[in-house]
């Protein structure tokens, strides 16, 4: 499982391996719809897990490695008074 602190990093996944990314915010606003640079990973969905705190939402994004290669994932921050940089991640996937 990855989190806010993994933004800007690179991860390696095996084919069909799933990865979850948990993002937190403080104050108004939330993370939006991810953009993916190629078909190396697929976006499976986003949920708000149980146990939310009043300070801002926690969001769980789920992805799966679907092809060999490299991909850049970006999840923008939407709204709020405090501008957040997007969450970015480079994903490399290789066959098992």
Residue frames relative to the residue before (quaternion, step in Angstrom):
aa qw qx qy qz dx dy dz
X 1.0000 0.0000 0.0000 0.0000 0.00 0.00 0.00
X 0.2134 -0.7711 0.5910 0.1028 3.55 -0.99 0.92
X 0.1658 -0.7872 0.5872 0.0894 3.58 -1.27 0.37
X 0.8030 -0.2840 0.2314 0.4701 3.54 -1.37 -0.13
X 0.6729 0.5345 -0.2922 0.4197 3.58 0.95 -0.90
X 0.6368 0.5395 -0.3277 0.4428 3.61 1.22 -0.27
X 0.4028 0.7198 -0.4794 0.2998 3.60 1.24 -0.02
X 0.7876 0.2853 -0.2446 0.4883 3.55 -0.96 0.95
X 0.6012 0.5792 -0.3513 0.4240 3.59 1.25 -0.17
X 0.3678 -0.6766 0.5847 0.2551 3.51 -1.41 -0.05
X 0.0736 -0.7853 0.6136 0.0382 3.57 -1.03 0.82
X 0.2770 -0.7301 0.6006 0.1718 3.54 -1.23 0.58
X 0.0725 -0.7922 0.6059 0.0047 3.54 -0.93 0.99
X 0.4134 -0.6479 0.5708 0.2890 3.54 -1.26 0.47
X 0.6661 -0.4899 0.3744 0.4197 3.56 -1.23 0.44
X 0.8437 0.1355 -0.1636 0.4929 3.59 -0.97 1.01
X 0.4507 0.6685 -0.4706 0.3585 3.61 1.22 0.21
X 0.3277 -0.7364 0.5630 0.1828 3.56 -1.01 0.86
X 0.0660 -0.7673 0.6352 0.0590 3.54 -1.23 0.54
X 0.2015 -0.7609 0.6100 0.0919 3.54 -1.01 0.95
X 0.1092 -0.7732 0.6229 0.0479 3.57 -1.05 0.83
X 0.1431 -0.7876 0.5971 0.0521 3.57 -0.70 1.13
X 0.0592 -0.8049 0.5901 -0.0169 3.56 -0.68 1.17
X 0.1748 -0.7836 0.5933 0.0594 3.56 -1.00 0.94
X 0.0877 -0.7665 0.6304 0.0860 3.56 -1.19 0.53
X 0.2412 -0.7201 0.6271 0.1732 3.52 -1.32 0.38
X 0.7848 0.2298 -0.2007 0.5395 3.57 -0.68 1.07
X 0.7513 -0.3925 0.2691 0.4572 3.57 -1.27 -0.22
X 0.6417 0.5146 -0.4032 0.4010 3.53 -1.27 0.42
X 0.0753 -0.7771 0.6241 0.0293 3.53 -1.31 0.28
X 0.5591 -0.5625 0.4715 0.3855 3.55 -1.29 0.20
X 0.3645 -0.7744 0.4920 0.1592 3.56 -1.08 0.79
X 0.7793 -0.3102 0.2679 0.4740 3.51 -1.25 -0.61
X 0.4172 -0.7315 0.4785 0.2490 3.59 -0.75 1.00
X 0.2067 -0.7147 0.6454 0.1730 3.52 -1.31 0.46
X 0.1406 -0.7806 0.6083 0.0292 3.52 -1.03 0.92
X 0.4496 -0.7514 0.4231 0.2329 3.58 -0.75 1.07
X 0.7991 0.0488 -0.0270 0.5986 3.64 1.16 -0.38
X 0.6348 -0.5542 0.3844 0.3770 3.58 -1.24 -0.27
X 0.3189 0.7682 -0.5011 0.2390 3.61 1.16 0.45
X 0.7772 0.1102 -0.0834 0.6139 3.58 1.10 -0.65
X 0.2336 -0.7514 0.5961 0.1597 3.54 -1.21 0.51
X 0.4315 -0.6769 0.5425 0.2476 3.53 -1.15 0.77
X 0.2242 -0.8082 0.5369 0.0910 3.57 -0.65 1.16
X 0.7232 -0.3988 0.2536 0.5036 3.59 1.16 -0.45
X 0.2743 -0.7258 0.6067 0.1731 3.52 -1.41 0.16
X 0.0364 -0.7838 0.6199 0.0039 3.55 -1.06 0.83
X 0.3728 -0.6491 0.6024 0.2772 3.52 -1.39 0.23
X 0.2909 -0.7962 0.4976 0.1837 3.61 -0.22 1.18
X 0.6355 -0.5159 0.4126 0.3998 3.55 -1.28 0.38
X 0.7433 0.4142 -0.2923 0.4365 3.56 -1.21 0.45
X 0.2183 0.7918 -0.5371 0.1922 3.59 1.06 0.71
X 0.2880 -0.7396 0.5825 0.1751 3.57 -1.16 0.68
X 0.6059 -0.6074 0.3677 0.3588 3.63 -1.05 0.61
X 0.5956 0.6302 -0.3547 0.3497 3.62 1.12 -0.52
X 0.7540 -0.2557 0.1931 0.5734 3.61 1.15 -0.47
X 0.6008 -0.6247 0.3676 0.3372 3.57 -1.13 0.58
X 0.2538 -0.6792 0.6606 0.1947 3.49 -1.37 0.46
X 0.0843 -0.8057 0.5862 0.0081 3.57 -0.83 1.02
X 0.2047 -0.7675 0.5999 0.0952 3.55 -1.03 0.88
X 0.1141 -0.7838 0.6101 0.0199 3.55 -0.62 1.22
X 0.1310 -0.8020 0.5810 0.0457 3.58 -0.96 0.90
X 0.0297 -0.7881 0.6129 -0.0483 3.54 -0.96 1.05
X 0.1563 -0.7622 0.6193 0.1052 3.56 -1.30 0.42
X 0.4388 -0.6670 0.5376 0.2714 3.56 -1.05 0.83
X 0.0809 -0.8505 0.5195 -0.0103 3.59 -0.65 1.11
X 0.8015 0.1040 -0.0490 0.5868 3.62 1.19 -0.30
X 0.5632 -0.5801 0.4584 0.3690 3.57 -1.23 0.37
X 0.5589 0.6094 -0.4509 0.3360 3.55 -1.12 0.66
X 0.5081 -0.6173 0.5091 0.3189 3.51 -1.32 -0.46
X 0.0710 -0.7971 0.5994 -0.0140 3.55 -1.06 0.82
X 0.2094 -0.7340 0.6250 0.1637 3.55 -1.17 0.57
X 0.1667 -0.7823 0.5990 0.0383 3.51 -0.77 1.16
X 0.0062 0.7858 -0.6182 0.0183 3.58 -0.97 0.87
X 0.0805 -0.7706 0.6316 0.0271 3.55 -0.94 0.97
X 0.2725 -0.8022 0.5083 0.1543 3.60 -0.36 1.21
X 0.3789 -0.6702 0.5792 0.2679 3.53 -1.28 0.43
X 0.1720 -0.8062 0.5639 0.0495 3.57 -0.76 1.11
X 0.8698 0.1326 -0.0986 0.4649 3.55 -0.90 0.97
X 0.5987 0.5718 -0.4370 0.3516 3.47 -1.36 -0.10
X 0.5533 -0.6225 0.4476 0.3256 3.53 -1.23 0.41
X 0.7039 0.4203 -0.2429 0.5186 3.56 1.13 -0.65
X 0.3107 -0.7674 0.5314 0.1792 3.59 -0.49 1.16
X 0.1437 -0.7696 0.6197 0.0556 3.54 -0.84 1.05
X 0.4522 -0.6180 0.5563 0.3227 3.54 -1.14 0.59
X 0.5556 -0.5910 0.4357 0.3902 3.61 -1.09 0.48
X 0.4749 -0.5983 0.5485 0.3402 3.53 -1.27 0.40
X 0.0063 -0.8046 0.5936 -0.0144 3.60 -0.77 0.97
X 0.0043 0.7870 -0.6154 0.0429 3.53 -1.14 0.70
X 0.2379 -0.7263 0.6236 0.1644 3.56 -1.04 0.80
X 0.1128 -0.8006 0.5882 0.0202 3.57 -0.78 1.07
X 0.0927 -0.7675 0.6328 0.0428 3.54 -0.90 0.99
X 0.0769 -0.8018 0.5927 0.0043 3.55 -0.86 0.99
X 0.0318 -0.7879 0.6150 0.0002 3.52 -0.97 0.89
X 0.5889 -0.5667 0.4387 0.3736 3.56 -1.24 0.54
X 0.5236 -0.6483 0.4609 0.3053 3.55 -1.14 0.62
